[in-house]
Amino acid sequence: MLTNPVIETLMNRKSIRKYTDQAPVDEVVETVVRAGQQAPFAYQMGSVLLSRKRAKNPFKAPLFFIVCVDAHRHEAIMAQRGWKMVQNDLSVLLLGMQDAAYMAENMVIAAESLGLGSCFLGGIPYRAEAFIKQYHLPPRVFPLVGLTMGYPAEKAAPRPRYPLEVTLGEGAYPEMDEAQVQRAMAEMDEGYLAQNYYRKLKAMIPLEDGREETFTYETYSWTEHISRKTGQWEQSPEALLEQLAKCGFHIPGFEAAK
């Protein structure tokens, strides 16, 4: 595999949950956000909220960013041109989520290159109403992802990834037989177990519906962890759709289903 400083920064990136007391200066914050703005975009529909209230931030991080899908600003610009939004909200959200996600990733890599660490928080959309109140968000702004950031106070290794054979499909989706699936699982699970990842975090998800626990921290790893999330949680989209509605986004058919 080829390498250079940019590739090394990408390959060495890892989640950091412990931070030093040093607070990044304004110039660092500005650089990170401006790098985020330079990400590719469809509608440039990403915007950023920032909290420096370390005592209240997740992991007591010195910086806590929330990257949002921002149709409010877009529609304000449309109004200046004499236009009103007619595109359906599902399309707006899909493209806006792409914009915000690209922006967030650029911010992470910029921060990494400056010696900072970060951690994504993916549960932010389910708390949208709380962020509306906290940040006085206008309608049509949807908090998509959280990002803690600061100078690392822990040494962590990059987490494993699936092997390329089940990730890259050239000309067609990669065929996966049982042996390939098992190799992919082993790549993830053995890597996480070697880092003692879930034991350190005490992050074993409890089983529901009376299922008997057969795992310990000696055997519990990524594929079981992620399977418990998607095999037990959020069967109905209602909670997320309600948060979207509170932000002024309405998915066709949801009100009828209610």
Secondary structure in CASP SS format (residue, H / E / C, confidence):
PFRMAT SS
TARGET T0000
AUTHOR 0000-0000-0000
METHOD secondary structure of the structure
MODEL  1
M C 1.00
L C 1.00
T C 1.00
N C 1.00
P H 1.00
V H 1.00
I H 1.00
E H 1.00
T H 1.00
L H 1.00
M H 1.00
N H 1.00
R C 1.00
K C 1.00
S E 1.00
I C 1.00
R C 1.00
K C 1.00
Y E 1.00
T C 1.00
D C 1.00
Q C 1.00
A C 1.00
P C 1.00
V C 1.00
D H 1.00
E H 1.00
V H 1.00
V H 1.00
E H 1.00
T H 1.00
V H 1.00
V H 1.00
R H 1.00
A H 1.00
G H 1.00
Q H 1.00
Q C 1.00
A C 1.00
P C 1.00
F C 1.00
A C 1.00
Y C 1.00
Q C 1.00
M C 1.00
G E 1.00
S E 1.00
V E 1.00
L E 1.00
L E 1.00
S E 1.00
R C 1.00
K C 1.00
R C 1.00
A C 1.00
K C 1.00
N C 1.00
P H 1.00
F H 1.00
K H 1.00
A C 1.00
P C 1.00
L E 1.00
F E 1.00
F E 1.00
I E 1.00
V E 1.00
C E 1.00
V E 1.00
D E 1.00
A H 1.00
H H 1.00
R H 1.00
H H 1.00
E H 1.00
A H 1.00
I H 1.00
M H 1.00
A H 1.00
Q H 1.00
R C 1.00
G C 1.00
W C 1.00
K C 1.00
M C 1.00
V C 1.00
Q C 1.00
N C 1.00
D H 1.00
L H 1.00
S H 1.00
V H 1.00
L H 1.00
L H 1.00
L H 1.00
G H 1.00
M H 1.00
Q H 1.00
D H 1.00
A H 1.00
A H 1.00
Y H 1.00
M H 1.00
A H 1.00
E H 1.00
N H 1.00
M H 1.00
V H 1.00
I H 1.00
A H 1.00
A H 1.00
E H 1.00
S H 1.00
L C 1.00
G C 1.00
L C 1.00
G E 1.00
S E 1.00
C E 1.00
F E 1.00
L E 1.00
G C 1.00
G C 1.00
I H 1.00
P H 1.00
Y H 1.00
R H 1.00
A H 1.00
E H 1.00
A H 1.00
F H 1.00
I H 1.00
K H 1.00
Q H 1.00
Y H 1.00
H C 1.00
L C 1.00
P C 1.00
P C 1.00
R C 1.00
V E 1.00
F E 1.00
P E 1.00
L E 1.00
V E 1.00
G E 1.00
L E 1.00
T E 1.00
M E 1.00
G E 1.00
Y C 1.00
P E 1.00
A C 1.00
E C 1.00
K C 1.00
A C 1.00
A C 1.00
P C 1.00
R C 1.00
P C 1.00
R C 1.00
Y C 1.00
P C 1.00
L H 1.00
E H 1.00
V H 1.00
T C 1.00
L C 1.00
G C 1.00
E C 1.00
G C 1.00
A C 1.00
Y C 1.00
P C 1.00
E C 1.00
M C 1.00
D C 1.00
E H 1.00
A H 1.00
Q H 1.00
V H 1.00
Q H 1.00
R H 1.00
A H 1.00
M H 1.00
A H 1.00
E H 1.00
M H 1.00
D H 1.00
E H 1.00
G H 1.00
Y H 1.00
L H 1.00
A H 1.00
Q C 1.00
N C 1.00
Y H 1.00
Y H 1.00
R H 1.00
K H 1.00
L H 1.00
K C 1.00
A C 1.00
M C 1.00
I C 1.00
P C 1.00
L C 1.00
E C 1.00
D C 1.00
G C 1.00
R C 1.00
E C 1.00
E C 1.00
T C 1.00
F C 1.00
T C 1.00
Y C 1.00
E C 1.00
T C 1.00
Y C 1.00
S C 1.00
W H 1.00
T H 1.00
E H 1.00
H H 1.00
I H 1.00
S H 1.00
R H 1.00
K H 1.00
T H 1.00
G H 1.00
Q H 1.00
W C 1.00
E C 1.00
Q C 1.00
S C 1.00
P C 1.00
E H 1.00
A H 1.00
L H 1.00
L H 1.00
E H 1.00
Q H 1.00
L H 1.00
A H 1.00
K H 1.00
C C 1.00
G C 1.00
F C 1.00
H C 1.00
I C 1.00
P C 1.00
G C 1.00
F H 1.00
E H 1.00
A H 1.00
A H 1.00
K C 1.00
END
